[in-house]
Every structure is written in structure tokens, then in C-alpha cells.
Amino acid sequence: MPLPHSLFRWVLPLATAAVLAACGGDSNTSEKPVPAPQIADGTRATVALLETSDLHSNIRSYDYFKLAEDQSYGFERTATLIQQARSEFANNVLLDNGDTIQGTALADYEATVNPVSCEQTLSMYRVMNHYKYDVGTLGNHEFNYGLPFLSQVLGGGLNVGGVDPGQKCKGPEFPMVLANVYSLKTGQPLVQPYTILQREFTATTPDGKTVKVPVKVGVIGFTTPGIMNWDKRFVEGKLRIDGAVETAQKYLPEMRQKGADVVVALVHGGLSSVPYSATMENPALHLSKVPGIDAMFMGHSHSLFPDRGANPAYTMEGVDNAAGTIHGVPATMPSFWGKALGVIKLELVRDAKAKAWVIDKSKTLVEARETVTERDAKGKATAYVAPDPKVAELVEAQHQATITYVKTPIGSSDFRMSTYFADVGDPTAIQIVSQAQQDYVARYVQANLPQYKDLPVLSVSAPFKSGYGGGADFTDVAAGPIAIYNAADLYLYPNTVYAVKVTGSEIKGWLEGAAKRFNRIDPAVATQQKLISTFPGYNHDMFTTPDVSYMVDVTQPVGQRIVDLQYKGAPIDPAASFIIATNNYRATSGKTFIAALDGRSTIYASPDANRDVLIQYIKQVQSMTRAANGSARSWRFKPVAIAGKVVFSSGQDKLQLAVDAGLNNIMLEQQDDGSGKNMSLYSIDLSK
């Protein structure tokens, strides 16, 4: 198939280097292959493979929601780590693992507010071009803005439904590889499945001489099949996504046949121990068992691997955090938002008899190098690497334009909206979102779906920022003027509004799924028990309306916690039908809540982003009040006496917010919870 023009516009640092593309099976050069020179047996070459992942367009160390610097993330600091690694390792390859172009207000500005033209390079790619990335792959969020936009920013030429394949634009000056996503129009991969970089590396012969040697590094990409659900409105009928394992089994032998000395897998997915399926979101554990992968880079899960702390996140069979391997394959996952750089050092040894490079596994080094340079005794980060000033220079105009955009006023509020205590009942940052979604869907149903006009329309939302990243990772909108950046803080993601039709019984099941946010509490235990589980806060869907009320009994097992569920003061009818306003992610991939949330219950797949709907609603309301827009608490914990204390962590010095929200059963236990993340430890009296 014709490949995007930008995928071949790549200038290598060595005049003799070439990229061997894989989509047609031929090199992209018409020259005859040059016989490999004789390389002395035992010659050694050290090669460093460097990875970024899930940058999410966090180019600057800047929070557009708070209009303030945040030194804990940003590619401008990762760039410093890249420069350091390149100084350390003369032979290096720089790779990106996707979820690169979406995630900040700057990304939204360039995609939807003032879209970049075909003659402009997307800011994230402009910066990556400067740092001479070698290869990248696509994550699920690359598809958030639609296939025409993706094609344009990649340089044009995607041959897929709804896209002009003849378009040529500015894009990344390095190839994108993605093996398991196919265009239904052509039956071919959306972009080239793999590429083979032909490099000249510095090596040392057994007698100590320094020589230049050719090494072919093959890079193949995989992404998560969840795209077919999450961005269904853009890709349905246009793309097919195959399983990572099957795809690897197809292409890895081909890459070896074409001379790849080293094969690197870019996997936009993490680690899961569930049995393998072609549609699984995080297949890296299973992919590592496919023969032929020499190094594996992971992403998507926003985690750190290897994790050499006391309590690593991944401990399943086959995972070795100390060695940094998965079933013996060296692997990294460099956190997210530019907080770390994955580094895999391989030492290649020449086997002259076999005319091949062999990896000396005893010399392999695997690291996830964080931007943090100092921590205090409790593990709290106190210093970070300095940013590379060149990054700010490259994007200054777009950075300032984004700041101007997000400062645009749209309304006012007489109360502070935050998620510091959303997990325990504060609705201040949740209710306005649900009201906007409910209003939007209700009006659409009345105007366009007469068959549903008599059904109640409700809405759920969740605290998207609930402390996962530390004390600053909470929604916090001050009382007073409300601007666009505040709305972006209230609704973090570029999701779109979906409406689903479910029964009263399914609503209960949905809430039971959301209640996984809480650990099971034993009333007889006299020691501290943690209330909050590892279940993500952004999945803690809740109602915030006077029409619905229910209690959560955290002393019961998962699936048996929702009690006294009522609609308008009466027990909810299990057989009654309701319309729920939510987002595309939940409506199409929420089957872990209830089976109906696999897309089958969707009655309206809106093209409008939840955030834009929220902005329009605030413009309509103009003056928000706590009484009307921030006090409807639909749920409470079922009262139960606990022998010991039930505790949870939240931001420091925030207790007054709980009091203001009417949560009088919260107490501060420790100003510093010991996590090193600027969090305090609070307790909740569940008997009240």
C-alpha cells in the first residue's frame, strides 16, 4: 500500500545509512545490497535503546489547568535525560511508544480550536524532530481527533476510508510503525508494520581497536485493540485491529529474514496476567513469550517498569523487576508525561562464523531513569533535572496561544469545586459535569429520539483527578470567574458524550462496579484500614442529583455493596428503563461494570466532546451556585461502627473543603502520609 510521505522523510546522521521499510517487503532504496564487511570474531558494540511513552503532548513542565509550572513532568526534562544518555552511549536509538499527540490543552488547541495547517508540524512532532527520534508507534489516543487529522499530522498519505491518501503535509521526520492495525479499504497495515534501521555503530575489536560496524535494528509496533471501542465513531468500518501475539508471529520471522540483527518491540500496552485474547488491552506479558524479540518497550498503563522499590506494581510470574525482564526479555515502561526515560543497554558480540551479532545477556542493563534527582527521607521528590531550554524555544508561540485560549472567561461560581474529597462524598466538581451531560442528552432525545422521550434521563461522572499523581493531582477550581481552563480541569479527557439505555437493575450493577473503588472494611479490625483500593478514581462513576439516592456498604464484598437504591424517593424498579448520559469510553468499554456497556446499549453516540458540552452549559448557566450546582449528594456510606480507624489519603491542608461540603465525619490524621507525594492522611467515621 502507499505509505505516508512523512514516514520516509527521515535524515539519518550517517550518509551511508538507510531505512529498510517493511510494508511491501522491499527496501526503500533501489541500490543493490552491499556485502557486509568482515568483522573480527569477538568484536563488541554497546547499543543503548532509549524510550519515551505516553508523553500526551506534555511538552513543557506546565499545567495549563493551573496556569503554573509543574516540575514533575514534561518532555523538556526528558530531553535532558536523552542528552545525558546520548553522551553516555555513543551508539543509541531513540524510540517513542505512542499516546504522543493528545492530552493537554495545547494538544486540543492545535487539533480543535486553531487546527494546525498541512504546512505546519504539530508542536509535539516538531520537538521530537529536533531531538532526532528514530522510530515511533501509535497509541490509542493518536486516534482521538479522527483519521483525517491523524493522517495530516503524520505527513499525509494514510490510505483509509474518509482520508485523502494523496495529501502531503509536514509531519514527523522519523518513521511510524504499527503492525496490528489494518485499513479495511486496502487490507494493508495503516502504516508500515516495521522498519529496519541500518546503522554504523562504534565497536571494539578483541585487540582493542575502535572500528565502525554495520548493525541492523528492526523495530515493530503494536497498539491496543481498545481503539475499536473508544474511538468507534472514527474507526468503525475503516480499521481492523489484530491481536499482538498473532501479529508478532507473522512479522518477526520476516524481520529476521530481512537481516535484522536486533528486534525491538514497541508495545502500546502494559502487563496483565489474564489469559491471552486477541482483544486484550495489555498483552505485553504474553507478547514477551513470542520468540524473536530482543527488547520490549511498553506503555499505555502509565506505570514504571522495572520498579525496584519495596512494593513493585508488577509481580506476576515471568516478571523480574531486579533484572528488568519479562520472560527473560529486557523491557521498560517509562511512566507517563515525560517523567522518565526507558533505557535498555545491549552488548552485541560478533560471531564471525555465523556472520551474526549475538547479545551478551550478562551485560544487559535495563533502567527507567526518572527526572527526579533528589528525594527526602520519606521518598518525596525534592528536585528534578533541569529542562532543556531548546524545547521551550521551539513551542513558545503555541504555548502562549494556548494560555491565551484557556483564559477565555465563560461564567462564574460562588463555590470552590474540587475532587479532594469526591471519593467520600463531595460533589462540588462532579455535579456540574453531570448536569451538563444530562441537559445535553435530554434535549437531544426530545428533539431526535421520540421513541425514548418518556424515559428519565440521568447522568454519571467521576473524579478524573483523584490523587494518583500526588497532592497536585486533583481538580481544584476556585470560586469566582470560570474560564475554559477551569472546564478543562473539571473534565480532563477529550471524550465525547454518549447516551445509553439501561434498566434499574443494570444501574445497580453499574454502581456496584464503581464501588470497587473501595476496599472491603472489616468492622472488627482495631488497626487502621485503607478505604481506597487500587481501582482507578476515574472509574468511580457516581450520581449527583436529588432524583437518585443510594448507600455504599463497604463492609460487604464486591458486587453486594449498593443498598437502598431509590429513584425519586421510591425503590428503583429493576425492570424500568432509564437513559444515562456518560462518555464514549464508558459506554463502549465498560463491560467490567455491566455487560450492556460494551456498546450494545448506546442510543446516541454524540460527536461533541464532554468538555465542550460542559463549556457550553457553563456559558448557559453563567452564575453557578453551590445550592444549584454543587451540593446534590446522591450517595452516602451505610453507617457502620468500626473498631479501628478507616483512612484515606488526599491533598494537604484541605480539611476545610470537606467541612464546606458538609462532610463532618472527616479528620486529619497525619499532615504527611509518608508517600512522598505531598499527601495527607485522613480518617472517616463510617458510623455517621
BELGI-V847636 format. One record per residue. N is the residue number from 0. RES is the residue in three letters. D_FIRST is the distance of its C-alpha to the first C-alpha in Angstrom with 1 decimal. Layout:
<<N | RES | D_FIRST> <N | RES | D_FIRST>>
//
This chain:
<<0 | MET | 0.0> <1 | PRO | 3.8> <2 | LEU | 6.2> <3 | PRO | 9.6> <4 | HIS | 12.0> <5 | SER | 14.6> <6 | LEU | 13.0> <7 | PHE | 13.8> <8 | ARG | 17.1> <9 | TRP | 19.2> <10 | VAL | 22.5> <11 | LEU | 24.1> <12 | PRO | 27.8> <13 | LEU | 28.2> <14 | ALA | 27.5> <15 | THR | 26.5> <16 | ALA | 23.9> <17 | ALA | 20.2> <18 | VAL | 17.2> <19 | LEU | 15.5> <20 | ALA | 11.9> <21 | ALA | 10.8> <22 | CYS | 7.3> <23 | GLY | 7.4> <24 | GLY | 11.1> <25 | ASP | 12.2> <26 | SER | 14.1> <27 | ASN | 13.2> <28 | THR | 16.5> <29 | SER | 17.8> <30 | GLU | 21.2> <31 | LYS | 22.6> <32 | PRO | 23.2> <33 | VAL | 26.6> <34 | PRO | 29.0> <35 | ALA | 30.0> <36 | PRO | 33.5> <37 | GLN | 36.3> <38 | ILE | 36.8> <39 | ALA | 40.2> <40 | ASP | 40.6> <41 | GLY | 41.1> <42 | THR | 39.4> <43 | ARG | 38.4> <44 | ALA | 35.8> <45 | THR | 35.8> <46 | VAL | 32.5> <47 | ALA | 32.3> <48 | LEU | 29.3> <49 | LEU | 29.7> <50 | GLU | 28.3> <51 | THR | 28.6> <52 | SER | 27.6> <53 | ASP | 28.3> <54 | LEU | 29.4> <55 | HIS | 29.1> <56 | SER | 29.4> <57 | ASN | 32.9> <58 | ILE | 33.0> <59 | ARG | 36.7> <60 | SER | 39.4> <61 | TYR | 40.3> <62 | ASP | 40.8> <63 | TYR | 40.2> <64 | PHE | 41.9> <65 | LYS | 45.1> <66 | LEU | 44.7> <67 | ALA | 45.6> <68 | GLU | 44.4> <69 | ASP | 43.5> <70 | GLN | 43.5> <71 | SER | 42.2> <72 | TYR | 38.5> <73 | GLY | 36.2> <74 | PHE | 33.6> <75 | GLU | 36.2> <76 | ARG | 38.1> <77 | THR | 35.2> <78 | ALA | 34.6> <79 | THR | 38.0> <80 | LEU | 37.2> <81 | ILE | 34.1> <82 | GLN | 36.3> <83 | GLN | 39.0> <84 | ALA | 36.6> <85 | ARG | 35.2> <86 | SER | 38.8> <87 | GLU | 39.6> <88 | PHE | 36.6> <89 | ALA | 35.7> <90 | ASN | 32.6> <91 | ASN | 30.4> <92 | VAL | 26.9> <93 | LEU | 26.5> <94 | LEU | 24.1> <95 | ASP | 23.8> <96 | ASN | 23.3> <97 | GLY | 22.5> <98 | ASP | 24.6> <99 | THR | 24.8> <100 | ILE | 24.7> <101 | GLN | 27.1> <102 | GLY | 30.7> <103 | THR | 33.1> <104 | ALA | 34.7> <105 | LEU | 33.0> <106 | ALA | 29.5> <107 | ASP | 30.7> <108 | TYR | 32.2> <109 | GLU | 29.0> <110 | ALA | 26.9> <111 | THR | 29.4> <112 | VAL | 32.6> <113 | ASN | 31.7> <114 | PRO | 27.9> <115 | VAL | 26.5> <116 | SER | 25.2> <117 | CYS | 22.0> <118 | GLU | 24.1> <119 | GLN | 25.4> <120 | THR | 24.1> <121 | LEU | 24.9> <122 | SER | 28.1> <123 | MET | 26.9> <124 | TYR | 24.0> <125 | ARG | 26.5> <126 | VAL | 28.8> <127 | MET | 26.3> <128 | ASN | 25.2> <129 | HIS | 28.9> <130 | TYR | 29.3> <131 | LYS | 26.3> <132 | TYR | 24.3> <133 | ASP | 22.2> <134 | VAL | 19.6> <135 | GLY | 19.4> <136 | THR | 18.1> <137 | LEU | 18.3> <138 | GLY | 21.4> <139 | ASN | 22.3> <140 | HIS | 24.0> <141 | GLU | 20.9> <142 | PHE | 20.3> <143 | ASN | 23.9> <144 | TYR | 23.4> <145 | GLY | 20.6> <146 | LEU | 16.8> <147 | PRO | 17.5> <148 | PHE | 19.7> <149 | LEU | 17.4> <150 | SER | 14.6> <151 | GLN | 17.4> <152 | VAL | 19.0> <153 | LEU | 16.0> <154 | GLY | 15.7> <155 | GLY | 13.6> <156 | GLY | 10.1> <157 | LEU | 9.4> <158 | ASN | 7.6> <159 | VAL | 10.4> <160 | GLY | 13.7> <161 | GLY | 16.2> <162 | VAL | 14.3> <163 | ASP | 13.9> <164 | PRO | 10.4> <165 | GLY | 12.4> <166 | GLN | 14.8> <167 | LYS | 15.7> <168 | CYS | 18.3> <169 | LYS | 20.2> <170 | GLY | 19.2> <171 | PRO | 19.6> <172 | GLU | 20.0> <173 | PHE | 18.6> <174 | PRO | 15.4> <175 | MET | 14.7> <176 | VAL | 13.9> <177 | LEU | 13.8> <178 | ALA | 13.4> <179 | ASN | 15.0> <180 | VAL | 13.4> <181 | TYR | 10.8> <182 | SER | 9.7> <183 | LEU | 11.9> <184 | LYS | 10.3> <185 | THR | 7.1> <186 | GLY | 8.7> <187 | GLN | 6.3> <188 | PRO | 8.0> <189 | LEU | 8.7> <190 | VAL | 8.8> <191 | GLN | 8.9> <192 | PRO | 11.5> <193 | TYR | 13.8> <194 | THR | 14.9> <195 | ILE | 17.8> <196 | LEU | 20.4> <197 | GLN | 22.6> <198 | ARG | 25.9> <199 | GLU | 29.5> <200 | PHE | 31.9> <201 | THR | 35.7> <202 | ALA | 37.4> <203 | THR | 41.0> <204 | THR | 42.4> <205 | PRO | 45.1> <206 | ASP | 47.7> <207 | GLY | 46.7> <208 | LYS | 44.8> <209 | THR | 41.8> <210 | VAL | 38.8> <211 | LYS | 35.1> <212 | VAL | 32.8> <213 | PRO | 29.0> <214 | VAL | 27.4> <215 | LYS | 23.8> <216 | VAL | 23.1> <217 | GLY | 20.1> <218 | VAL | 19.2> <219 | ILE | 17.4> <220 | GLY | 17.5> <221 | PHE | 18.7> <222 | THR | 20.0> <223 | THR | 22.5> <224 | PRO | 21.8> <225 | GLY | 24.5> <226 | ILE | 22.1> <227 | MET | 21.9> <228 | ASN | 25.6> <229 | TRP | 26.3> <230 | ASP | 23.8> <231 | LYS | 23.7> <232 | ARG | 24.3> <233 | PHE | 21.1> <234 | VAL | 18.7> <235 | GLU | 20.3> <236 | GLY | 18.4> <237 | LYS | 15.1> <238 | LEU | 14.5> <239 | ARG | 15.5> <240 | ILE | 17.0> <241 | ASP | 18.0> <242 | GLY | 21.0> <243 | ALA | 21.0> <244 | VAL | 23.1> <245 | GLU | 21.0> <246 | THR | 17.8> <247 | ALA | 19.8> <248 | GLN | 21.2> <249 | LYS | 17.8> <250 | TYR | 16.5> <251 | LEU | 19.8> <252 | PRO | 20.8> <253 | GLU | 17.5> <254 | MET | 18.2> <255 | ARG | 21.8> <256 | GLN | 20.9> <257 | LYS | 19.1> <258 | GLY | 22.3> <259 | ALA | 22.3> <260 | ASP | 26.0> <261 | VAL | 25.8> <262 | VAL | 23.4> <263 | VAL | 23.5> <264 | ALA | 22.4> <265 | LEU | 22.0> <266 | VAL | 23.1> <267 | HIS | 23.5> <268 | GLY | 26.2> <269 | GLY | 29.8> <270 | LEU | 32.3> <271 | SER | 33.6> <272 | SER | 35.8> <273 | VAL | 35.2> <274 | PRO | 33.9> <275 | TYR | 30.2> <276 | SER | 28.0> <277 | ALA | 24.3> <278 | THR | 25.0> <279 | MET | 27.4> <280 | GLU | 27.2> <281 | ASN | 28.4> <282 | PRO | 27.3> <283 | ALA | 28.1> <284 | LEU | 31.2> <285 | HIS | 29.5> <286 | LEU | 26.4> <287 | SER | 28.9> <288 | LYS | 30.1> <289 | VAL | 26.8> <290 | PRO | 27.6> <291 | GLY | 25.8> <292 | ILE | 25.8> <293 | ASP | 28.2> <294 | ALA | 28.1> <295 | MET | 27.1> <296 | PHE | 27.0> <297 | MET | 27.6> <298 | GLY | 27.9> <299 | HIS | 28.1> <300 | SER | 31.7> <301 | HIS | 33.3> <302 | SER | 35.4> <303 | LEU | 36.6> <304 | PHE | 36.0> <305 | PRO | 37.9> <306 | ASP | 40.9> <307 | ARG | 44.0> <308 | GLY | 46.4> <309 | ALA | 49.1> <310 | ASN | 47.1> <311 | PRO | 43.4> <312 | ALA | 41.0> <313 | TYR | 39.3> <314 | THR | 41.7> <315 | MET | 40.1> <316 | GLU | 40.3> <317 | GLY | 38.1> <318 | VAL | 38.1> <319 | ASP | 40.2> <320 | ASN | 40.7> <321 | ALA | 43.0> <322 | ALA | 40.6> <323 | GLY | 37.5> <324 | THR | 35.8> <325 | ILE | 34.3> <326 | HIS | 35.0> <327 | GLY | 35.5> <328 | VAL | 32.2> <329 | PRO | 32.9> <330 | ALA | 31.6> <331 | THR | 32.2> <332 | MET | 31.8> <333 | PRO | 33.0> <334 | SER | 34.5> <335 | PHE | 33.1> <336 | TRP | 33.5> <337 | GLY | 33.8> <338 | LYS | 36.8> <339 | ALA | 35.9> <340 | LEU | 33.8> <341 | GLY | 32.6> <342 | VAL | 33.5> <343 | ILE | 33.0> <344 | LYS | 34.7> <345 | LEU | 33.9> <346 | GLU | 36.1> <347 | LEU | 34.5> <348 | VAL | 36.8> <349 | ARG | 36.2> <350 | ASP | 36.9> <351 | ALA | 37.6> <352 | LYS | 38.2> <353 | ALA | 34.8> <354 | LYS | 33.1> <355 | ALA | 31.6> <356 | TRP | 32.0> <357 | VAL | 33.8> <358 | ILE | 34.2> <359 | ASP | 37.9> <360 | LYS | 37.9> <361 | SER | 41.5> <362 | LYS | 40.4> <363 | THR | 37.5> <364 | LEU | 38.3> <365 | VAL | 36.6> <366 | GLU | 37.5> <367 | ALA | 36.7> <368 | ARG | 38.5> <369 | GLU | 39.7> <370 | THR | 40.7> <371 | VAL | 44.1> <372 | THR | 46.6> <373 | GLU | 49.9> <374 | ARG | 51.1> <375 | ASP | 54.6> <376 | ALA | 56.6> <377 | LYS | 55.0> <378 | GLY | 51.5> <379 | LYS | 50.9> <380 | ALA | 48.7> <381 | THR | 50.9> <382 | ALA | 48.8> <383 | TYR | 45.2> <384 | VAL | 43.6> <385 | ALA | 43.8> <386 | PRO | 40.8> <387 | ASP | 39.1> <388 | PRO | 40.4> <389 | LYS | 37.3> <390 | VAL | 35.3> <391 | ALA | 37.7> <392 | GLU | 37.8> <393 | LEU | 34.0> <394 | VAL | 34.0> <395 | GLU | 37.6> <396 | ALA | 37.0> <397 | GLN | 34.6> <398 | HIS | 36.9> <399 | GLN | 39.9> <400 | ALA | 38.2> <401 | THR | 37.3> <402 | ILE | 40.9> <403 | THR | 42.2> <404 | TYR | 39.9> <405 | VAL | 40.9> <406 | LYS | 44.6> <407 | THR | 44.6> <408 | PRO | 47.5> <409 | ILE | 47.1> <410 | GLY | 50.3> <411 | SER | 52.9> <412 | SER | 54.1> <413 | ASP | 57.6> <414 | PHE | 56.4> <415 | ARG | 54.2> <416 | MET | 51.0> <417 | SER | 49.9> <418 | THR | 48.5> <419 | TYR | 50.8> <420 | PHE | 52.6> <421 | ALA | 50.1> <422 | ASP | 50.0> <423 | VAL | 53.7> <424 | GLY | 54.0> <425 | ASP | 53.7> <426 | PRO | 51.7> <427 | THR | 51.8> <428 | ALA | 48.2> <429 | ILE | 46.9> <430 | GLN | 48.9> <431 | ILE | 47.7> <432 | VAL | 44.1> <433 | SER | 45.0> <434 | GLN | 47.1> <435 | ALA | 44.2> <436 | GLN | 41.9> <437 | GLN | 44.7> <438 | ASP | 45.6> <439 | TYR | 42.1> <440 | VAL | 41.4> <441 | ALA | 45.0> <442 | ARG | 44.7> <443 | TYR | 41.3> <444 | VAL | 42.7> <445 | GLN | 45.8> <446 | ALA | 44.0> <447 | ASN | 41.1> <448 | LEU | 41.8> <449 | PRO | 45.3> <450 | GLN | 45.0> <451 | TYR | 45.1> <452 | LYS | 47.6> <453 | ASP | 50.4> <454 | LEU | 48.7> <455 | PRO | 49.5> <456 | VAL | 46.7> <457 | LEU | 46.7> <458 | SER | 44.5> <459 | VAL | 43.7> <460 | SER | 42.5> <461 | ALA | 42.8> <462 | PRO | 43.8> <463 | PHE | 40.4> <464 | LYS | 42.2> <465 | SER | 44.8> <466 | GLY | 45.5> <467 | TYR | 42.7> <468 | GLY | 42.3> <469 | GLY | 46.1> <470 | GLY | 48.8> <471 | ALA | 46.7> <472 | ASP | 44.0> <473 | PHE | 45.8> <474 | THR | 45.5> <475 | ASP | 48.6> <476 | VAL | 49.3> <477 | ALA | 52.7> <478 | ALA | 55.0> <479 | GLY | 55.1> <480 | PRO | 52.4> <481 | ILE | 49.0> <482 | ALA | 46.0> <483 | ILE | 42.2> <484 | TYR | 41.9> <485 | ASN | 44.4> <486 | ALA | 42.3> <487 | ALA | 39.4> <488 | ASP | 41.7> <489 | LEU | 42.8> <490 | TYR | 39.3> <491 | LEU | 37.1> <492 | TYR | 33.6> <493 | PRO | 31.3> <494 | ASN | 31.5> <495 | THR | 32.0> <496 | VAL | 35.0> <497 | TYR | 34.8> <498 | ALA | 37.8> <499 | VAL | 38.5> <500 | LYS | 41.3> <501 | VAL | 43.2> <502 | THR | 46.6> <503 | GLY | 49.5> <504 | SER | 49.0> <505 | GLU | 45.4> <506 | ILE | 46.5> <507 | LYS | 48.8> <508 | GLY | 46.1> <509 | TRP | 43.8> <510 | LEU | 46.7> <511 | GLU | 47.4> <512 | GLY | 43.9> <513 | ALA | 44.4> <514 | ALA | 47.7> <515 | LYS | 46.0> <516 | ARG | 46.3> <517 | PHE | 49.8> <518 | ASN | 51.2> <519 | ARG | 53.9> <520 | ILE | 57.3> <521 | ASP | 60.3> <522 | PRO | 63.5> <523 | ALA | 65.7> <524 | VAL | 64.0> <525 | ALA | 66.1> <526 | THR | 63.7> <527 | GLN | 60.8> <528 | GLN | 57.8> <529 | LYS | 54.5> <530 | LEU | 53.5> <531 | ILE | 49.9> <532 | SER | 47.4> <533 | THR | 44.0> <534 | PHE | 42.4> <535 | PRO | 40.6> <536 | GLY | 42.5> <537 | TYR | 39.7> <538 | ASN | 39.9> <539 | HIS | 43.6> <540 | ASP | 43.4> <541 | MET | 46.8> <542 | PHE | 48.6> <543 | THR | 50.7> <544 | THR | 52.6> <545 | PRO | 56.3> <546 | ASP | 55.1> <547 | VAL | 53.9> <548 | SER | 55.9> <549 | TYR | 55.5> <550 | MET | 56.5> <551 | VAL | 54.6> <552 | ASP | 56.7> <553 | VAL | 55.4> <554 | THR | 57.9> <555 | GLN | 56.0> <556 | PRO | 52.9> <557 | VAL | 49.4> <558 | GLY | 49.2> <559 | GLN | 52.9> <560 | ARG | 53.3> <561 | ILE | 53.2> <562 | VAL | 56.7> <563 | ASP | 58.5> <564 | LEU | 55.4> <565 | GLN | 56.7> <566 | TYR | 55.5> <567 | LYS | 58.1> <568 | GLY | 60.9> <569 | ALA | 60.5> <570 | PRO | 58.6> <571 | ILE | 55.1> <572 | ASP | 54.7> <573 | PRO | 52.2> <574 | ALA | 51.3> <575 | ALA | 51.1> <576 | SER | 47.7> <577 | PHE | 46.6> <578 | ILE | 43.7> <579 | ILE | 42.5> <580 | ALA | 40.7> <581 | THR | 38.3> <582 | ASN | 34.8> <583 | ASN | 31.3> <584 | TYR | 31.3> <585 | ARG | 34.6> <586 | ALA | 34.1> <587 | THR | 30.8> <588 | SER | 31.3> <589 | GLY | 35.1> <590 | LYS | 35.8> <591 | THR | 37.7> <592 | PHE | 40.2> <593 | ILE | 40.3> <594 | ALA | 38.0> <595 | ALA | 37.8> <596 | LEU | 35.8> <597 | ASP | 32.5> <598 | GLY | 31.7> <599 | ARG | 33.9> <600 | SER | 36.7> <601 | THR | 34.8> <602 | ILE | 36.4> <603 | TYR | 34.9> <604 | ALA | 31.7> <605 | SER | 32.6> <606 | PRO | 30.2> <607 | ASP | 32.9> <608 | ALA | 33.1> <609 | ASN | 36.3> <610 | ARG | 37.2> <611 | ASP | 37.1> <612 | VAL | 39.1> <613 | LEU | 41.6> <614 | ILE | 41.9> <615 | GLN | 42.6> <616 | TYR | 45.2> <617 | ILE | 47.0> <618 | LYS | 47.2> <619 | GLN | 48.7> <620 | VAL | 51.2> <621 | GLN | 52.0> <622 | SER | 54.8> <623 | MET | 54.0> <624 | THR | 56.8> <625 | ARG | 57.2> <626 | ALA | 59.1> <627 | ALA | 56.5> <628 | ASN | 53.2> <629 | GLY | 53.8> <630 | SER | 56.5> <631 | ALA | 55.3> <632 | ARG | 55.2> <633 | SER | 54.3> <634 | TRP | 54.6> <635 | ARG | 57.0> <636 | PHE | 57.6> <637 | LYS | 60.1> <638 | PRO | 63.3> <639 | VAL | 64.2> <640 | ALA | 66.5> <641 | ILE | 64.9> <642 | ALA | 67.2> <643 | GLY | 65.1> <644 | LYS | 62.9> <645 | VAL | 59.4> <646 | VAL | 57.4> <647 | PHE | 54.1> <648 | SER | 52.7> <649 | SER | 52.0> <650 | GLY | 52.4> <651 | GLN | 55.5> <652 | ASP | 58.4> <653 | LYS | 57.0> <654 | LEU | 59.7> <655 | GLN | 61.0> <656 | LEU | 57.8> <657 | ALA | 58.5> <658 | VAL | 62.0> <659 | ASP | 60.9> <660 | ALA | 58.7> <661 | GLY | 61.7> <662 | LEU | 60.6> <663 | ASN | 64.1> <664 | ASN | 63.4> <665 | ILE | 61.4> <666 | MET | 63.0> <667 | LEU | 61.9> <668 | GLU | 62.3> <669 | GLN | 61.0> <670 | GLN | 59.9> <671 | ASP | 57.4> <672 | ASP | 55.8> <673 | GLY | 55.0> <674 | SER | 51.2> <675 | GLY | 51.0> <676 | LYS | 49.0> <677 | ASN | 51.7> <678 | MET | 52.4> <679 | SER | 55.8> <680 | LEU | 57.0> <681 | TYR | 58.4> <682 | SER | 60.2> <683 | ILE | 60.3> <684 | ASP | 63.4> <685 | LEU | 62.0> <686 | SER | 65.5> <687 | LYS | 65.5>>
//
